[in-house]
Amino acid sequence: MILLLLCPKCKNKMKYQTTDIYLTGKRKKCVYCGNSFKVKDNKIEKIKP
């Protein structure tokens, strides 16, 4: 499953790939500004492979 995430600090979009359907407790570090945020709260959409 590939998700599109939005960084809450710099507002850049990133792709996030996971095999787990449960997103609670997952964190992602922004590749642009280095901010760490929760995946569940900042998900934009699911991308079809």
C-alpha positions in Angstrom: 0.0 0.0 0.0 1.4 3.4 -1.0 0.1 6.5 0.7 0.5 10.2 -0.1 1.5 12.2 3.0 1.6 16.0 3.7 4.2 17.4 6.1 2.4 19.6 8.6 5.5 21.9 8.9 6.7 22.6 5.3 3.5 21.4 3.4 5.5 19.2 1.0 4.0 15.9 -0.3 5.8 12.6 0.1 5.1 9.0 -0.7 5.0 6.4 2.1 5.0 2.6 1.4 3.8 0.2 4.0 2.7 -3.5 4.1 0.8 -3.0 7.4 -2.8 -1.8 7.2 -2.7 -0.4 10.8 -1.2 3.1 10.8 -1.4 3.7 14.6 2.0 4.5 16.1 3.7 4.9 12.7 5.9 8.0 12.2 7.6 9.5 9.1 10.5 11.9 8.9 10.1 14.6 6.3 12.8 14.3 3.6 12.7 18.1 3.1 12.7 19.7 6.5 13.5 16.8 8.9 10.2 17.1 10.9 8.9 13.9 12.4 5.1 13.4 12.3 2.4 10.8 12.6 1.4 9.0 9.4 -2.2 8.5 10.5 -3.0 12.2 11.0 -1.3 13.5 7.8 -2.6 11.0 5.2 -3.9 12.7 2.0 -4.9 9.7 -0.2 -4.1 6.1 -1.1 -2.2 5.7 -4.4 -3.0 2.8 -6.6 0.2 0.9 -7.7 
